[in-house]
Amino acid sequence: MKHKHIEGLIAAPFTPFHTDGSLHLELIPAYYKMLVSNGVVGAFICGSTGEGVSLTMSEKKLVMEAWANVANGNPDFTVIPFLGGTCIADCKDLALHAKSIGLRAVAFTTPFYFKPANAAALAKACIEIGEAVPELAFYYYHIPVLTGVHITMYELLQAIHGKLANFAGIKYTHEDFMDYLSCMRFADGAYDMLWGRDENMLSALVLGAKGAVGSTYNYAAPLYLSLIEAYYNHDFEKARLLQQQSIDMIRLLGKYGGIATGKAYMKKIGMDCGAFRLPVSNMSVAQFDLFSADVDALGFSTYASKISL
């Protein structure tokens, strides 16, 4: 089965919550409009950034429906819901729901409690879910820093090639450039290799990356679009400077507590997505004030995503 290759920036949206922790789905139409107006071509929903593992099954379906409602009419914008990884039956249920509401793609990661012993076992799990929705593009989400599964993706492609017709590619959130390049060149570039480390985008472009999925594209898409443009214009010094700006911005994620800092960046652009759910810690008001000063010192407003009126 042939699927159109994805090129460009795919944001990994934050799941918006009210102050009481319930879903704030009413924000998603404005969220979608903001992404499109800043040149983003897709949304990888309910993933790590979207706290998919902290959502109930019913909540995941509601989030999927909210994104489908705003994006299904746009053939140039791809919504990819993350199905999960620990329960195959739940993943198949969510994949069938994605099909029923008109989405065109789904993504799955390795089981990370009972881990697959090898690439063949992982491929078997992918095939079982992917065959349930043959009309949808099926992506594998490689993020070993969180799953603890370090099977190379070249091995996975070898194990799955020719066995799952709708297998479309991999969201590659890892730093193994040797493995990544081998995957890029596998079967004459048959599969999308969507780069997942925003701070290393320039290195991935050198190897031939065409599409990328990342959390910082939510609030700094113009920075990365400028980086890509500089690279293709052979202005490598500018591209390096822009990548350094990305790195400086991302360093603040670590300084202020990790993944939840992304929602603080969203507040800086004027889109309050609420707090992260436990066990992730969120900033205090005092910490946000310090963070805000650090962000302003980076010149964040010069490359931040803008909310269209």
N, C-alpha and C positions, 0 to 999 in steps of 0.2 A: 504494500500500500504506500502510495506516494503522498508525502506531506510537504507543504511549502516550508522551506528553511526560514527560520527566524533570524533576522538581523536587527541590530540596534539594542537599545537599553530596555530591559524588563525590570520594573521595580518589584521589590518584595514588600508589599504594603503591610503596615501595622494594622492589626485588628483594633478598631476604635471601640472604646468602652466609655460608658457613663461613669460618674463618680462613685456609683454604688457597685461598679464592676460588671454591670449588664452590658450587652452588646449595644453599641451606638450605630446602628445600621443606617440611620438617617444621614450620616456624614459621608457615606460612600459615593453618592452622586457627585458631590463637590470634590471629593478625593479623586475620582476618575477624571473629572474635568481638568483638575490641576495637573495630573500626570500627562494627559494628552496635550495640554497647552504648553508643556515643557519638553515635548519631543519624545516622551516615553511611549514604547510600542506594545507594552504588555504588562500584566500583573501576575506575579507568582504568589498566590494567596494561601493563607493558612500554613505557611512554612515556619521556619525558625523565627524570623522577624514578626510574622503574623501570629505567633504563639499557638500554632495548630495543635501541638501536643498538650496544651492547657485548655483546649476547647472540648466541649462535649460533642457527641455525634450530631445532635440536633442543632447546636450552635454552628458547627462547620457547614451544615446544609444551608442554614440561614445566611451565612456569610457568602457562600457560593451563589445563592439566589440573588442576593443584593448586587454582586458584581455582574452576574449574568444580565440582570435587568438593565444595567446602564451600558454594558459593553457589547451585548450580542449583536446590535445593529451596526457595529463598526468592524468591517472585515480586516482592517489594518491594525487591530488591537487584540492581542491574544491573552485570555485569562487561563492560567494554569493552576488549578487547585492541587495542593499537596494532600495526599490521601492518608499519610501516616506510614507506619512501618511495623508495628508490633502485632497487629491482628489482621491477617489476610482477609477474613470474612468482612470486617469493617471496611477495609480498603476497597473491596469489590462493591460493597453497598454504596460507598461514596462515589465510586467511579460510575456506577449506574445512575446515580442521582445527577452527576455532572452531565451525563448523556441526556437525561430526561429534561434538563433545563436549557439545553442548547449549547453547552460549552464544547470546545473543540479539542481540548487536551487535558491530560491529568499527569501527575507526578507521584512517584513512590520512592521511599528510601528503604534500605535494608532493615530487616528486623534487628533490633539492637538490644534485646534482652536474651532471647534464644538466638544467637548469632549464626548465620550460615557458615558452614565449614569451608566453603570454597566458592569459586565463581559459578560452577555448575549449579550449586544449590541456590545461589542468589538469582541466577537466570531463571530457574524453575519457578521461584516466587513471582518474579516479574511477569513471566508468561501466563501464570494462572490468573493474575489480575488483568493484564492487558488483553487477554483473549475474551474477557467479559464485555469489553467495549471496543470491538474491532474498528469502529468508525472514528475513534478518538486517537489523536497522537499520544503516545505513551512515553514519558520521560523518566529516567532514573535520576535521583537526587543523591549525589556523592558528597557527603560531608563527614569524613571520618573523625574529625575532631570532636563531634558530638555523638556519632553512632558507635565509635570504637571499632569499626569494621574497616580493615585496611586492605581489602581485596583491590588490586589494581583495576582500573576501568578498561584497560586494554584486554585484560583477561575476561572481563564481563562481556565486552563486545565480541570476543572470540566465542564465548559460550552461548550468546543469544543470537548472533547473526544468522539470518535465514530461518529462525524459529518463531519469531513474533513479527508478523507483517506490519503492525502499527508502531513498532519501536522506532521512535523519532530521534532519540539522542539522550544527552546527559547534562544535567546542571552540575558543573564541576567546581565544587567549593573545597579546594585543596591546593597545595603548592608544588605538586610533583610535575614539573614541566616536561620531563622526559615522557612520563605516562601520557600527559595531555597531548603532546605533539603526536605521539603514536596513535592516539585516538582520533586526532584531527585527520590523519592520513589513512586511517583504516577504511578499507573498501572504497578507495578513491573519494574519501570525504562524504560518505553516504549519510552520516549522522550529524545532527546539530551538537556542537560542543559549547554549551553556554557557560561562559566564564563566570565564576562566583566569588572571586576575591577582588573587591573594588580597588584595594590598595596596590594590586599588581596588574591592573588592566593593561598598562603599556607593555609589559613583558608578554602578556597574552596576545596583544595585537601583533607583535613581532612574529609570533608563531602562527598567526592566521586567524585568530578569533574574529568572528563576525557578530556574535550576539553575546550579551552578558546579563546576568541576573544579580541584583544587589540591593541592599537596604538603603545605601546612601543615595541611590538614584531617586528616592522619594523626595529628598530635600536639597539635592545638589546636582540634579540632572544637567544643568547648563555647563558645569565644570567638566563633566565627562564627555559631553558632546563636543566641547572645545578641544579636549585632549585628543579625541578621535580625529577631529578635523585637522589638528596640527600634525598628527602622525601621518595621515594620508597626504598632506601637503609637504611632507618631508621636512617639516620644521621641528626637528627632534629636540632641540634645546627648549622650545616652548612646551613640547609634549612632556619633557622631563620636569619642567617647572610646575606644570599643571598636576602631574602625578604627585609631586611633592606636596602641593596644596591639599590633595586628597589624603595623603598620609598624615599631614598635620591635623586635618579635621578628624580623621579616624582615631588618631592617638587620644583625642579627648574622650572617645568611647571608653577606653581603658582607664583613663584618669578618673572618670566619674561613675564607674561601676559596671560598665559593660553594655549589654544589649538594650537595656531600658533607656540609655542615654539617647538612643535614636528618637524616642518620643519627645525628648526635650528639644532636640533639633527641630522636630515638627512644630512644636510650640513656637520656636523662633521664627518660622515662616508664616505663622498665623493659623495653624491647623492643629487644634488640641485633640489628640487621640486618646487622652486619659492615661492611666497608669498600666504597668504590666502586672499580671497576676502572680501570686506566690508560686514558687519560692523566689522569683526574681525580685530584687530590691529596687526601690525607686528613690529618686532624689528628694531631699527635704527642700523647703523653700530657700533656706540659706545656701544649700549646695547649688540650687538652680541659679541663684544670683551670681555665684562664683563662676559657674559654667558659662552663663550668659556673657560675662565679661571676657572670658577666654575666647569664646566664639567670636565676639565682636573684634577682638584683637587680631584674629585671623583674616579679617576682611570678608567674612562669610557672606555678607549681604551682596557682594559683588558677583557671586557665582551661585547663590542660592536659588532654588526653584521658586517661582512666583505663583501666587494664587490669582487666577484670572477673575475679573469681575463679571 
